Amino acid sequence: MTTPVTPVAGPNTFITTGGVSVIAIFPAPNGGYITNPLNAADQGIGTAEPLYVDPVGSCSVLQANTTTFALPPGETWNVIPGQTTPTFVNAATNGHKFTTVSF
């Protein structure tokens, strides 16, 4: 038997200022997901671009390194169930939209 969970939207759904990370998911006992939309229109910007994700800390550099990885357009990352740290995201362009849901 599974325990019921309630999906919850993440605290942010877009990058306010390009190059400045925001929290996408607070610690999620049952996991969740982050999706970078496939095309520029759905991202709300002129050209589709990667979304940088860091489940350990703030991703202030727009490149994959150490704990930060690039989530290409159209891809989804599953948040680690039981994760105790917030997940941060970042992108180059102001207004870059993304989807976040935790359980």
Buried (B, 14 or more C-beta within 10 A) or exposed (E): EEEEEEEBEBEBEBBEEBBEBBBBBBEBEBBBBBBBBEEBEBBBBEEBBBBBBBBEBBBEBBEBEEEBBBBEBEBEBEBBEEBEBBBBBBBBBBBBBBBBBBB
